[in-house]
Amino acid sequence: MSYYFEANYGVPGNETEEEYPPLVARDGTTRDLIENINDEYKSLKTVSRKLVYNIFETKLTTHGYPGHLCLLRAICETGLMSVTEVNGVLGDILHIIFTPSSSKNEEVDDEYKQAEHNGRTKGNCDMYYEGCNISFLDLISR
């Protein structure tokens, strides 16, 4: 199973496609263009934790796993162990994604917060093992 992150940057294909210094119209059309870009940026929806969790659950479910329960297990196990110490940047990303308390203003279900709490303070994720028999963090960290 393989997943990837993708980023697209609007860079010129070669040197001849870029003008330097940039051409600026005297009639203020560039100001209008910038305002249009800002309006488009403001209208974009941000990526929320709730959306990311929904994507994870859906992907896991389509691959035959109980998505919701496996996500709860991953959140609990992230609270149980420190993924940032050994795993570098990947560990930091996993910590941000699977630690609901890492973003204060997100509205996520209490189940996710409880799973993190169970791992972090109680040190016990047994309740999630029966519903999801695979540890996705073990797949990544081994």
N, C-alpha and C positions, 0 to 999 in steps of 0.2 A: 504494500500500500504506500503510495507516494503522493504528497501534496507539496505545493510550491506557492510562494508569494510572487506576485508580479508587479512591476512598476513600469510605467511608461513615461518617458520624458520627451518633450518636443524639442529635440536637438536637431540642428541642421545636419544633412547628410554629408556635406563637405564644405570647404571654406568659401566657395563661390556662392553659396546660398545665403550667406550672412553679410549684411552691410555694416561697415563700421566707418564712421560713427553712425549710429542708428538715425534713420531719416525721421524727422518730426515735422508734421504739417503745421503751417502757420495759422491755419484757420480753427485750431482747437479740436480737430477731429480725433487726435490721440487722447485728449481728455475724455471725450465721449466713449472711446473704445475702452479706456481704463475703467470708467464708471460702469459700462456694460459687463466687463469681466468681474468687477466687484459684486454687481447684482447677481450674476450667475453663481459666484462663489457662495454668497449668502443663502441662495436658494437650495444649495446642495444639502442633503441630509448627512449628518455626521454618523460615523460608525459607533454604535453604542455597544456596551457589554451585553445587553439583552439580545441585540442582533447577532453578535459573535457567538453567544451561547446557542442561539437558535440555529445558526449555521452548523455548529459542531454537532448538535443533537440530530439534525436532519441528515448530515453526512454519515454519522455513525449508524443511524437507523437504516439508511439505504444500503449500508454494507452488512446488515444483519445483526447489529449489536443493539442492545437496549440503550438508545442514545441518551435519554435523560438520566438514567441511573449511572451510566458510565461517565457522564460529565460530572455528576455529583461525586463519584469515586475519585476522579482526577482532581477535583477541587479539594476534597478531603486529604488526599495523599500529598498534594502540594503544601497544604498546611502542616502536615505531619513531618515532612522532611524539607530541608533547605535545598532547593534546586538551583539557587544562585551561586553557591560556593564553588562547585566543581564544574558547572556547565557553562560558565561565561555568559556571553551574549544570549545564547539560546535559553539558558536558565533564567536570565532576566526577563526575556519575552514570556516564557512559561509562567513565571511568577506574576507578571502583570495580568496575563490573561486569566489564570486560574486562581487569582486571589481577589474575590469580590470587594474586599475592604480596601484594595489599593486605589480605588476611585470613590470618593465620598459622595459625589452628586449623582451617581447612577441609581436608577430605580430597578433593582433586580429582586426576584422573588426571595423570600426569607429562606427557602430551602437551600439556596446556594450559600447564603451567609451562614446557615446552620452547619452545612457540610464543612466549610472552612473552619468554623468554630470547633467542630468535633475533632478535626485533625490537629489544629493548633493547640487547643487548651486541654482537650481530653486525651489526645494521643491515640485515638481509636477510630478506625475506619471500617471495622468489622461489619457494621450494618449495611455497607454498600457492596461488600464482596459477594453476597448471595445474588444480588440483582445483576451484577456485572462481573463476570468471571475473568476479565482480562484487565491488566494494568497498563494503560497507554503510556504512563510515565516510565515504566520499566522498559517498554519497547524503545523509547527514545534514549534513555540514560544508560542502557547496557551496551 
